[in-house]
Amino acid sequence: MKLVWLRNDLRLADNPALRHACAGDEPVAALFIISPTQWRQHKMAPIRQRFMLAQVDELGRELAALGIPLHLLRVETFAEAPAALADLCREQGVTQLYANQAIEIDEQRRDHAVSAALAEQGVNCHWLNGCCVLPPGRVLTGSGEMFKVFTPFSRAWLKALDEEGFVIHRAPAPRGEPLPWQPLAERAWVDEALGELTPDPRWLVGEAEARRRLNDFLEQAVLDYGETRDFPAIAGTSVLSPYLAAGIISPRQCVAALQQRLGYRPQSKAQPGFVWLNELIWREFYRHLLVLIPTLSMNRPFKPETAALPWSWDPDAFAAWCEGRTGYPIVDAAMRCLNATGWMHNRLRMIVASFLTKDLHIHWRLGEDYFMSRLIDGDLAANNGGWQWAAGTGADAAPYFRVFNPTTQGQRFDPQGEFIRIWVTELADIPAAYVHQPHDWLRLKGRQDYPAPMVDHAVARVRAIEMFSSLEK
């Protein structure tokens, strides 16, 4: 018996572990492990848990239709996984375990422990690359080190991809008679462990849904992506991040679909489609970094010297940021959108992260954790990479002196306040000329229903630069 251990790779197509396990005639089973306590420790958002489990349900039905049973195990923490897997392998007569490589340090340690435990009873473990187009460690400098800056990584990544190419694995063929599948909602222990399982109707699951979103984006928006991606009131992005984070679609499938749409693989900004491809390469960059620099999974800054920065931990200021009460409309709209939907536009992520770290001078770790606790697409590599980039502690060619002005960012990327009015309802009736600096208009109207700015941005910016420049003295 061969066992496929599914994690953040909840798909049939382009799943290397599943494809390799299904080679040959030996019986195949699949496994998904539910770890409620560990998920809470890792700040996994409830909306992400529900989305992921809805996809497990969908995938369980699809696997059953192929004659492949999907086993569910509940282990509270990763520490319990080796013994639980060893018991299951013994009960089922498993001789080979297949799984796609995990990139986070806790997950890697768990997998090493699983390999050791299963080796004792003669089970061979096979770890494959299912999370990246090119495996971590493939794109290195001439001296064999990880790139510390994105642009040279991007060039090297494109060169390596041209040299190696990549393969899209087909979904497995049926392996026997269809099997029954008991929905997760009917399993009392799942509901008991995780609470309400009803998924958000705004986020449909399934590989067909992910492919539909991808195809719609490629047909309707990819050519204009460079011009529209920064405007939150415009449907200019793919909104595929939840599907990539859960592994419902793979980055290889995205690159292949882009190539098919364009008839070529773009290589530079001068070519249509490159800006979106470059976003996929950013995703690869952060994932490679996480594997090759494990301390990034341990709340450590990419730039070690920035650990000495005198960050604030002010709970009241942090709460105002979390709840969208900063007095800066674009920041407040973005945070309220996150709290209500579990998702935030990428430009807004940069704006609110810069505001927390460079205006409020609050430690990026608090923002990183809060995002993970709310985002449906919460992914450690991308989230940590983005927060450290914004905070000035990460892999960035333009260091600490980048400080976003929240007012001008709003004026530039939501000029008429369309996005702001959706989420900051206090400003729904304000004229466009005042929407980004509403306080004078509100005073004239005798209104006090929207908070005053928490800080003076100009003063806060100077303080942020002083914080960082003091490290060089």
Secondary structure, 3 states (H helix, E strand, C coil): CEEEEECCCCCCCCCHHHHHHCCCCCCEEEEEEECHHHHHHCCCCHHHHHHHHHHHHHHHHHHHHCCCCEEEEECCCHHHHHHHHHHHHHHHCCCEEEEECCCCHHHHHHHHHHHHHHHCCCCEEEEECCCCCCCCCCCECCCCCECCCHHHHHHHHHHHHHHHCCCCCCCCCCCCCCCCCCCHHHCHHHHHHHCCCCCCCCCCCCHHHHHHHHHHHHHHCHHHHHHHCCCCCCCCCCCCHHHHHCCCCCHHHHHHHHHHHHCCCCCCCCCCCHHHHHHHHHHHHHHHHHHHCHHHHHCCCCCHHHHHCCCECCHHHHHHHHHCCCCCHHHHHHHHHHHHHCCCCHHHHHHHHHHHHHHCCECHHHHHHHHHHHCCCCCHHHHHHHHHHHHCCCCCCCCCCCCCCHHHHHHHHCCCCHHHHHHCHHHCCCCHHHCCCCHHHHHHCCCCCCCCCCCCHHHHHHHHHHHHHHHHC
